[in-house]
């Protein structure tokens, strides 16, 4: 039996993570017997943290003045002057396409054709971030503890047949069923961050994370052969990824304010590497339901790309805040864990994500403050297949209110042709 390796690709989110329409007919000559689960939206480093950040296109590296800075740019934690508690409630509605590799190989045979591009879609609501930041020395030193969570479930089933094959006079039929299920996919991150400001103008920070992935994914192909409408044989292939793994990652960042109103931020975020148990099973059954079964165990790797980011922000005296950011994402890490037997027709290169955001603040005499926000960002193609185009343009909107300098409520939403992501953030300053 062939040796199997499986690659998991995420976009999202994201989420994680684009969706595409394309016609495709086995240009790679995929070999029967090799499988892959492709989930591009999940492996995309889609930083959906904080309603304020999301409303500004996630162009937040050079701002980083709330508890989510512990993830995006820990150097910004020194901007927090009072102990702050933050919680995010997230709603995501997504539709993302994937390449059904076994269907692609089977469609060159005699049986009924299935769609080679499958689709996952779902709506997710969960608490995605909880953080507590403590200024140790006001404006000079701060520490933060947080938990970040992302999860989703989805399923996609195709069932075609029984339909006649060869000459109809032979009275032979075949039924093909393709099933993909994500029973569980949850990533939890416990993080501890700290930051120091040296001279009032320059801050540095670092974060250490304990990341855990719990996965339960399966793909199944079933082919039923009939003669005179009587089931004669069943062939079934199933791959299952199930288990959990942990990894320790880190992030570092710096924030510099050369003149009043201008801030420059840089950060590096190390991606996690997970290894999960993978079982591949082939089952062949005769008309009497006597089955031969062969199984093979292996491990599948989930490689999350590293991210380098740099940004600049400008705050005017009349309440405007402009921010621009570029992230260099090492998408090429996804290429290393490509499934054996599948020839990609696109190289996965490192790519750039460009982000832009603007905020307008309105002040009131009762110490209340209101904000309106807008932004945009672009994500490059990074899936490895011509049939799937994961490049996307996202547009964002948001708003916020600060009450008595203690309570902050922020909401932000991003939307593209196939995804809506909304965050409601609550912060309390003690």
C-alpha positions in Angstrom: 0.0 0.0 0.0 1.3 3.4 -0.9 2.8 5.6 1.8 0.6 8.6 2.7 1.3 12.1 3.8 -1.4 14.7 4.1 -1.2 18.5 4.1 -3.7 20.9 5.6 -3.8 24.3 4.1 -5.8 27.3 6.0 -7.2 30.5 5.0 -9.4 32.4 7.2 -10.1 32.3 10.3 -9.9 32.5 9.6 -11.0 31.7 9.7 -9.3 31.5 7.9 -9.6 31.6 6.4 -10.8 32.4 0.9 -13.5 30.9 -1.4 -13.3 30.5 -5.2 -15.3 29.2 -8.2 -13.4 27.4 -11.0 -13.8 24.5 -13.4 -11.0 22.0 -13.3 -10.4 18.6 -14.8 -7.4 16.9 -13.4 -4.6 19.0 -14.9 -2.1 17.5 -12.5 -2.8 13.9 -13.3 -3.5 13.1 -9.7 -2.9 9.4 -8.9 -5.7 7.2 -7.5 -5.0 6.3 -4.0 -3.6 9.6 -2.8 -5.6 11.9 -0.6 -5.4 15.4 0.8 -7.6 17.6 3.0 -7.1 21.2 1.9 -8.3 23.9 4.3 -6.6 27.1 3.2 -8.5 29.5 5.4 -7.3 28.0 8.6 -3.5 28.2 8.0 -3.7 31.8 6.9 -2.4 34.1 9.7 -5.6 36.1 9.8 -5.2 38.3 12.9 -8.9 38.9 13.7 -8.3 40.4 17.2 -10.1 43.4 18.7 -13.0 45.3 17.3 -11.0 48.5 16.9 -8.2 46.8 15.0 -10.6 44.9 12.7 -12.4 48.1 11.9 -9.1 49.6 10.7 -8.2 46.7 8.4 -6.1 45.1 11.2 -3.4 47.8 10.5 -2.5 47.9 14.2 1.2 47.2 14.6 2.1 50.9 14.8 -0.9 51.6 17.2 -1.0 48.6 19.5 -2.5 50.5 22.5 -4.8 47.8 23.9 -4.6 44.3 25.3 -4.5 42.7 21.8 -1.1 44.2 21.4 0.2 41.2 23.3 -0.5 39.2 20.0 0.1 41.8 17.3 3.0 43.9 18.7 3.8 43.3 22.4 5.9 46.5 22.5 2.6 48.5 22.6 1.6 47.2 26.0 3.5 50.2 27.6 0.8 52.4 26.1 -1.7 51.1 28.6 -1.7 53.3 31.6 -4.2 51.4 33.8 -5.0 47.7 34.4 -7.2 46.6 31.5 -9.5 43.7 31.0 -10.6 42.9 27.4 -12.9 40.3 26.0 -13.9 39.7 22.3 -17.0 38.0 21.0 -16.6 36.9 17.4 -19.1 36.0 14.7 -17.8 34.6 11.3 -19.8 33.4 8.3 -17.6 31.9 5.7 -17.6 29.8 2.5 -14.4 28.3 1.3 -13.6 26.0 -1.6 -11.1 23.0 -1.4 -9.7 20.6 -4.0 -11.3 17.2 -3.6 -8.3 15.2 -4.8 -9.8 11.8 -4.9 -12.8 13.0 -6.9 -10.4 14.6 -9.3 -8.6 11.2 -9.9 -11.8 9.2 -10.0 -13.5 11.5 -12.6 -11.1 10.1 -15.3 -12.7 6.6 -14.8 -16.1 5.1 -15.8 -18.2 6.1 -12.8 -20.4 9.1 -12.3 -18.5 12.4 -12.0 -18.6 14.4 -8.8 -17.6 18.1 -8.4 -13.8 18.3 -8.1 -14.1 21.6 -6.2 -15.9 21.1 -2.9 -17.2 23.8 -0.5 -17.2 24.2 3.2 -19.5 26.8 4.7 -20.6 27.6 8.2 -21.4 30.2 10.8 -19.3 30.4 14.0 -19.9 32.4 17.2 -17.4 32.2 20.1 -15.3 34.2 22.5 -12.1 34.6 20.6 -9.9 36.6 23.0 -9.7 37.3 26.7 -6.8 39.4 28.1 -5.6 41.2 31.2 -2.9 43.8 31.1 -1.1 45.2 34.1 1.1 48.3 34.0 4.0 47.5 36.3 5.5 51.0 36.0 3.1 53.4 34.3 4.3 54.2 30.8 7.5 52.2 31.4 6.8 48.6 32.0 3.8 46.3 31.5 2.8 42.7 31.5 -0.1 40.8 29.9 -1.8 37.4 30.2 -4.3 36.3 27.5 -6.1 33.4 25.9 -6.9 33.3 22.2 -9.3 30.8 20.6 -10.4 29.8 17.1 -12.6 26.9 16.2 -15.0 25.7 13.5 -17.0 22.7 12.2 -18.1 21.9 8.7 -19.2 19.1 6.4 -19.6 18.6 2.6 -21.2 15.6 1.0 -21.6 14.6 -2.6 -23.8 11.6 -3.6 -24.3 10.7 -7.3 -25.9 7.6 -8.6 -26.5 4.8 -9.1 -26.1 5.6 -12.8 -25.5 3.2 -15.7 -22.0 2.7 -16.8 -20.6 1.3 -20.1 -23.5 0.1 -22.3 -26.9 0.4 -20.6 -27.9 -3.0 -22.0 -25.3 -4.5 -19.6 -27.4 -3.2 -16.7 -24.4 -2.1 -14.7 -24.6 0.8 -12.3 -22.3 2.7 -10.0 -22.8 5.1 -7.2 -20.0 7.4 -5.9 -20.1 9.3 -2.6 -17.6 11.8 -1.3 -17.8 13.0 2.2 -15.6 15.6 4.0 -16.2 16.4 7.7 -14.5 18.7 10.2 -15.9 17.4 13.5 -13.5 19.5 15.5 -10.8 22.0 14.8 -9.9 24.1 17.8 -6.8 26.1 18.3 -6.2 27.6 21.8 -3.3 29.9 22.7 -2.2 30.8 26.2 0.1 33.8 26.1 2.3 35.8 28.5 3.7 39.1 27.3 5.9 41.9 28.6 7.1 45.2 27.4 9.6 47.9 28.4 9.8 51.6 27.4 13.3 53.0 27.5 13.1 56.7 27.0 9.5 57.6 26.4 10.0 57.2 22.6 11.1 53.6 22.1 9.5 50.4 23.4 10.3 46.7 23.0 8.2 43.7 23.9 8.0 39.9 23.7 5.4 37.2 24.0 5.7 33.5 24.8 2.8 31.3 23.7 1.6 27.7 24.5 -0.5 26.7 21.6 -2.7 23.6 21.4 -4.5 22.1 18.4 -7.4 19.7 18.8 -8.3 18.1 15.4 -10.9 15.7 14.2 -11.1 15.6 10.4 -12.1 12.9 8.0 -12.6 12.4 4.3 -14.3 9.3 2.8 -14.8 8.0 -0.7 -17.3 5.2 -1.3 -18.0 3.5 -4.6 -20.9 1.1 -4.8 -21.2 -1.3 -7.8 -24.6 -2.6 -8.9 -25.7 -5.3 -11.3 -29.3 -5.5 -12.3 -29.9 -2.9 -9.5 -28.4 -5.3 -6.9 -25.4 -4.2 -4.9 -22.4 -6.4 -5.8 -19.4 -4.7 -4.3 -18.3 -1.7 -2.2 -15.0 0.0 -2.2 -14.3 2.6 0.4 -11.3 4.8 1.2 -11.1 6.8 4.4 -8.6 9.1 5.9 -8.9 10.4 9.5 -6.9 13.0 11.3 -7.6 12.9 15.0 -5.8 13.9 18.1 -4.0 16.9 19.6 -0.6 18.5 19.9 1.1 21.5 21.5 3.8 23.8 20.5 5.6 26.8 22.1 5.9 29.9 19.9 6.9 33.5 20.5 6.5 37.0 19.1 8.7 40.1 19.4 8.1 43.7 18.6 9.2 47.3 18.8 7.4 50.6 18.8 9.1 54.0 18.1 7.6 57.5 18.3 10.1 59.9 16.7 7.8 62.9 16.9 4.5 63.7 18.3 1.7 62.0 16.4 3.9 59.6 14.5 4.5 56.0 15.5 6.4 53.2 13.8 5.9 49.5 14.7 7.6 46.3 13.7 7.0 42.7 14.9 7.8 39.1 14.2 5.4 36.2 15.0 6.6 32.6 14.9 4.1 30.1 13.5 3.3 26.9 15.3 4.1 23.4 14.1 1.8 20.6 15.0 1.8 16.8 14.3 -1.5 14.9 14.5 -2.2 11.2 14.2 -3.4 10.2 10.7 -5.0 6.9 9.7 -5.7 5.8 6.1 -8.0 2.8 5.6 -9.0 0.9 2.4 -12.1 -1.4 2.6 -13.4 -3.7 -0.1 -16.7 -5.7 0.5 -18.4 -8.4 -1.6 -22.1 -9.0 -2.0 -22.2 -11.0 1.3 -20.7 -8.0 3.2 -17.4 -9.9 3.7 -14.8 -7.2 3.8 -11.1 -6.9 3.4 -9.6 -3.9 5.3 -6.1 -2.5 5.2 -5.1 0.4 7.4 -1.9 2.5 7.7 -1.0 4.9 10.5 1.1 8.0 10.1 1.3 11.6 11.3 0.2 14.8 9.5 1.9 18.1 10.0 0.2 21.5 10.3 2.8 24.2 9.6 1.6 27.7 10.4 3.6 30.4 8.4 5.8 32.9 10.3 4.8 36.6 9.9 7.0 39.7 9.7 5.1 43.0 10.0 5.9 46.7 9.8 3.6 49.7 10.0 3.3 53.4 10.5 0.5 55.5 12.1 -0.2 59.2 12.1 -2.5 60.9 14.7 -3.6 64.4 14.0 -4.6 67.1 16.5 -8.2 67.1 15.3 -8.9 63.5 16.0 -7.9 61.7 12.9 -5.7 58.5 13.0 -4.3 57.0 9.8 -2.4 53.6 9.7 -0.7 51.6 7.0 1.0 48.2 7.4 2.6 45.4 5.4 2.9 41.8 6.5 5.4 39.4 4.9 3.9 35.9 5.3 6.1 32.9 4.8 3.4 30.9 2.9 6.2 28.8 1.4 6.1 26.7 4.7 2.9 25.2 3.4 4.8 23.7 0.4 6.9 21.6 2.6 4.0 19.5 3.9 2.4 18.8 0.5 0.6 15.5 0.2 2.7 12.8 -1.5 1.4 12.0 -5.0 -0.1 15.3 -5.7 1.7 17.6 -8.1 0.8 21.2 -7.5 0.5 23.4 -10.6 1.3 26.6 -8.6 4.3 27.3 -6.4 3.4 28.6 -3.0 5.6 31.6 -2.5 5.9 33.9 0.4 3.5 36.8 0.1 2.7 40.3 1.2 -0.5 41.5 2.9 -1.1 45.2 2.6 -3.4 46.9 5.3 -4.8 50.4 5.5 -7.0 51.9 8.2 -8.5 55.3 9.3 -10.2 56.4 12.5 -12.0 59.6 13.4 -12.6 60.4 17.1 -15.4 62.7 18.3 -15.1 64.1 21.8 -17.9 65.0 24.2 -17.8 67.3 27.3 -18.9 64.4 29.6 -15.6 62.5 29.0 -17.3 60.3 26.4 -15.5 59.6 23.1 -16.9 58.1 19.9 -15.1 56.7 16.9 -15.8 55.8 13.4 -13.4 53.5 11.4 -12.8 52.1 8.0 -10.1 50.0 6.4 -9.1 47.5 3.8 -6.5 44.8 3.3 -5.5 42.3 0.5 -4.4 38.7 0.8 -2.3 37.0 -2.0 -3.0 33.6 -3.6 -1.3 30.9 -1.5 -3.1 27.6 -2.1 -0.9 25.9 -4.7 -3.6 25.1 -7.3 -4.7 27.0 -10.4 -8.2 25.7 -9.7 -8.5 27.7 -6.5 -7.7 31.4 -6.2 -7.3 32.3 -2.5 -6.3 36.0 -3.2 -8.9 38.3 -1.7 -9.6 42.0 -1.1 -11.3 42.7 2.3 -13.1 45.9 3.3 -13.7 46.8 7.0 -15.9 49.1 9.0 -16.2 49.8 12.7 -17.0 52.1 15.5 -16.5 52.6 19.2 -17.5 54.4 22.3 -15.5 55.2 25.5 -17.5 56.0 28.6 -16.0 57.8 31.6 -12.5 56.7 30.5 -13.2 53.2 32.0 -15.5 51.3 29.7 -14.8 50.8 26.0 -17.0 49.1 23.5 -15.7 48.6 20.0 -17.2 46.7 17.0 -15.5 45.9 13.7 -16.5 43.9 10.7 -14.6 42.7 7.6 -16.2 41.4 4.5 -15.2 40.0 1.1 -17.1 38.1 -1.6 -17.3 34.9 0.6 -16.7 35.9 4.2 -18.0 38.2 6.9 -16.1 38.5 10.2 -17.5 40.6 13.1 -15.9 41.3 16.5 -17.5 43.0 19.5 -14.9 44.0 22.1 -15.4 45.0 25.7 -12.7 46.6 27.7 -12.7 47.8 31.3 -9.9 50.0 32.8 -9.6 49.7 36.5 
